[in-house]
Amino acid sequence: MTKLETKRLLLRPPALRDAPEIARWMGDFDVAKNLSTAPHPYSEEDARGFVTRMSDAHARGDAWCFAIVRKDDWRLVGCCGVHRKEGTHEIGYWLGKPFWNRGYTTEAVRRLVSFVFGELELHSVWAGWFYDNPASGHVLEKLGFKPDGAEQRPCRARGHDVYCHRMALTAGDFRRRKAA
């Protein structure tokens, strides 16, 4: 069971006991609308299904998902992870709305990317952000991701496709940026 740490956060595999908290944060449309596969409304049953799917995908070697937990109060504030998608690897992340604008996302995703390039030894990853969620794009920019095109992506919560910016990062670029 892989656990990752930062100064303020513990990243650990999500567990079924996390379902109520995951459902609480994902039940907010302002969170769900920024993700491709999250339904809205979002129930505890949805959260249990998510945890089970992530556990199964991890067992197959297709995904590494982490609950983002604050160390000061051990509260789950979001999730992040990487999954295999059509021969590539996509990074995804979300935080509950009360925890936005505190640097948690950048801190968690920086540690995730370090894990992806260090322990998993991947050569590149990509992520997408919907046109109306530029804060997500700023997180990626801070970590050295570069624009890599755009596409229409489905958004279950909104019920239609949404214009999505793609950004990519190579292991070499990440290491150079980290060393600078």
C-alpha positions in Angstrom: 0.0 0.0 0.0 1.8 3.1 -1.3 1.6 6.3 0.8 3.1 9.6 -0.2 3.8 12.6 2.0 4.3 16.3 1.7 4.8 18.9 4.4 1.0 19.3 5.0 -0.5 16.3 3.3 -0.7 12.5 3.3 -1.6 10.8 0.1 -2.9 7.3 0.7 -5.1 4.8 -1.2 -8.8 5.7 -0.7 -10.8 3.3 1.4 -14.5 2.4 1.7 -14.6 4.3 5.0 -13.8 7.5 3.0 -17.1 7.1 1.0 -19.1 9.6 3.0 -16.5 12.3 2.8 -15.8 11.7 -0.9 -19.6 11.9 -1.6 -19.8 15.1 0.5 -17.2 16.9 -1.6 -18.1 15.4 -4.9 -21.8 16.1 -4.3 -21.0 19.8 -4.9 -21.7 20.6 -8.5 -18.9 23.1 -8.6 -16.5 20.2 -8.0 -18.2 17.6 -10.2 -18.6 19.9 -13.2 -14.8 20.0 -13.5 -14.4 16.3 -14.0 -15.2 14.1 -17.0 -16.6 11.0 -15.3 -18.2 12.2 -12.1 -22.0 12.1 -12.0 -24.2 14.7 -10.4 -25.8 14.3 -8.0 -23.0 12.1 -6.4 -24.0 9.6 -3.7 -22.2 7.5 -1.2 -22.9 4.5 -3.5 -21.1 6.4 -6.3 -18.2 7.0 -3.9 -18.0 3.3 -2.8 -18.1 2.3 -6.5 -15.2 4.8 -7.2 -13.1 3.4 -4.4 -13.7 -0.2 -5.6 -12.9 0.6 -9.2 -9.7 2.4 -8.2 -8.7 -0.6 -6.0 -9.3 -3.0 -8.9 -7.5 -0.8 -11.4 -4.5 -0.6 -9.0 -4.4 -4.3 -8.7 -4.3 -4.6 -12.5 -1.5 -1.9 -12.6 -3.7 0.5 -14.5 -4.2 3.2 -11.9 -2.7 4.7 -8.7 -5.3 6.7 -6.8 -4.7 8.6 -3.6 -7.0 10.2 -1.1 -5.5 13.6 -0.1 -5.6 14.0 3.7 -4.5 17.0 5.7 -2.0 16.1 8.4 -3.1 18.7 10.8 -6.6 17.2 11.3 -6.5 13.9 9.2 -9.4 15.2 7.1 -9.9 13.9 3.6 -9.9 17.0 1.3 -9.8 15.4 -2.2 -8.2 12.8 -4.4 -5.5 12.6 -7.1 -4.1 9.9 -9.2 -2.8 8.7 -12.5 -4.3 6.1 -14.8 -3.4 4.4 -18.0 -5.5 5.7 -20.9 -5.1 4.4 -24.4 -1.3 3.7 -24.1 -0.7 7.0 -22.2 -1.0 8.1 -18.6 -3.4 10.8 -17.4 -3.2 12.7 -14.2 -6.4 13.7 -12.5 -7.3 15.6 -9.3 -10.0 17.3 -7.3 -10.5 19.0 -4.0 -13.6 19.8 -2.0 -14.6 23.4 -2.5 -13.8 24.5 1.1 -10.1 23.6 0.5 -9.6 25.5 -2.8 -7.0 28.3 -3.0 -4.8 27.0 -0.2 -2.1 25.4 -2.3 -3.2 21.8 -1.5 -3.8 20.9 -5.1 -0.3 22.0 -6.3 1.3 20.4 -3.3 -0.5 17.0 -3.8 -0.1 16.9 -7.6 3.6 17.9 -7.3 4.1 14.8 -5.0 2.1 12.6 -7.3 4.1 13.7 -10.4 7.3 13.0 -8.5 6.0 9.5 -7.7 5.0 8.9 -11.3 8.4 9.8 -12.7 10.4 8.4 -9.8 8.8 5.2 -8.5 6.7 4.3 -11.5 9.4 5.5 -13.9 7.0 6.8 -16.5 8.4 9.0 -19.2 5.5 11.4 -19.6 2.0 12.2 -18.4 -0.8 14.5 -19.5 -3.8 16.2 -17.9 -6.8 18.1 -19.1 -8.6 21.1 -17.7 -12.0 22.5 -18.8 -12.0 25.9 -20.4 -14.0 27.4 -17.5 -11.6 26.1 -14.8 -8.4 28.0 -15.4 -7.3 27.4 -11.8 -6.7 23.8 -12.7 -4.5 24.9 -15.6 -2.5 27.1 -13.3 -1.7 24.1 -11.1 -0.3 22.3 -14.1 1.6 25.3 -15.3 3.3 25.7 -11.9 4.5 22.1 -12.2 5.9 22.6 -15.7 3.2 21.1 -17.9 3.0 22.6 -21.4 0.1 23.0 -23.7 -0.5 19.9 -25.8 -3.7 20.7 -27.8 -7.4 20.8 -27.0 -10.4 18.5 -27.5 -14.0 18.2 -26.6 -14.4 15.8 -23.6 -17.5 14.4 -22.0 -18.6 15.7 -18.7 -21.2 13.5 -16.9 -22.1 16.1 -14.4 -22.9 18.7 -17.0 -24.5 16.1 -19.4 -22.5 17.3 -22.5 -19.1 17.6 -24.0 -16.9 20.5 -22.8 -13.9 22.2 -24.4 -10.8 20.8 -22.6 -7.2 22.0 -22.8 -4.6 19.2 -22.7 -1.2 19.7 -21.1 1.8 17.3 -21.0 4.9 16.9 -18.9 7.9 14.8 -19.5 10.1 13.3 -16.8 13.1 15.3 -18.1 11.3 18.6 -18.0 10.0 17.8 -14.5 13.5 17.0 -13.3 15.1 20.0 -14.9 12.5 22.3 -13.4 12.9 20.6 -9.9 16.7 21.1 -10.1 16.5 24.8 -11.1 
